[in-house]
Amino acid sequence: MLLIAVLALIGLAGEVWLRLKGPFMAVQHQDVFVADVGPLLRPHTEVRWTNRVDFWTVSRANSLGFLDREPPSPARAAESCHIAVIGDSFVEAREVPISEKFQVRLEEMAARELPALDVTTSAFGRRRTGQINQLVWYDEYARHLHPRLIVLVFVPNDFGNNFPFWQSVADGIDPEHLPYVSAERTEDGGFRLRPPDPDYRRFRLSDSSLPSLWTTPTPVTPPSLFRSWLNARIVSRTDARDNHLYAQRLRWLELLSQRPTRAPLFDERQSASKTLRRILVPRATNRQVSLLFAEENDGPLYTEALAFTAFALDEFKKRAERDGAALAILAQHAAHRHGGGVLARLNELAAKRRIPVVDHGDFINRQGAELRDAEWAHDRHWNLAGHRWAAEALLEYLKQNQELCE
């Protein structure tokens, strides 16, 4: 009885503590499909985001459907040195308040240290996207703000996200019916853009028992926050979910490899399952996709993914030159991992196109910190320090290239 009473007191104390620290345990966001653009957040709706351990963040989408402040008017942006930041979940940054995001911090720092430049910023980010998917955000939203500088935030899994085949293996959706703008090969070996499919949910790959990765969670708070928190701590230290996801992705890859148009992607020496097992071990799939690019490889899955990313950079370069804007890449700190091979591949692609790369990881190391100091303890996204270092790295680049604002 004493043991039961002690456990009950611990549970009660934990419940009180969590209700004071974390007011909710369920994520909440509302998506809307925008014609010719794809899924975005429903404008002006509330987003609640938590991993139930490190952060509990409440933000509100702006009128465009992105987690940022309202963008400046085109007239105000044109008279300032406007910087448009484009990227995936590291730009969307659901894990931190909008006031702490790196584009906001950059604008504040520039106002103090470079007031003559009159820097303004806006951000366009959405999780699970790559540069090809993000092109339309520039065309539809960022271009009208007349940016002097376009910053692409590149993370290691962008090599996979730019490649429709890898997007399908990761999400279980048919590569010809993706929810975002994607690219496909033409008969002459070139590329063309494919518009998003509003009916993408109808084309999920068969044998999928996982909940849809594109559905809106039900905003339900569990009756016990302590129980939910304890479960999150346990799950973060087990491989059960990752093993299940790995099995699903293995099946999806085998289904795709059976299509005649996909067969050339696999080495004759290896079956589809061997290819996946070589690079997608059960734990942390995005990290394992990055391993494919850590070392140079002549396999078709590797070379095609690089070619799609090169196409994306070419398209952004064309747009920047057409609109009189400068283009730069902010290489997310994780590109330094696995021996820096991912960063080397990115630097090679960027150098051929004369696109400067701002190295977030190198900046962190020069501050005497380690890469993991930029991340949450139980989540690989940037914490407050990670966002601050990203802002400071871009500010350093801006100080060295003030002519961009002239």
ABEGO torsion letter per residue (X at the ends): XAAAAAAAAAAAAAAAAAAAABABABBBBBBBBBBGAEBBBBBGBBBBBBAGAABBBBBBBBAAGBBBBBBBBAAAAAABBBBBBBBBAAAAGAABBAAABAAAAAAAAAAAABAAAGBBBBBBBBBGBBAAAAAAAAAAAAAAAGBABBBBBBBAAAAAAABAAAAAAAAGBBAABBABBBBBBBAAGBBBBBBBBAAAAAABBBGBABBBAABBBBBBBBABAAAAAAAAAAAAABAAAAAAAAAAAAAAAAAAAABAAAAAABBAABBAAAAAAAABBABGAAAAAAAAAABBBABAAAAAAAAAAAAAAAAAAAAAAAAGBBBBBBBBAAAABGGGAAAAAAAAAAAAAGBBBBBAAAAAAAAGBBAAAABBAABABBBAAAAAAAAAAAAAAAAABAAAAX
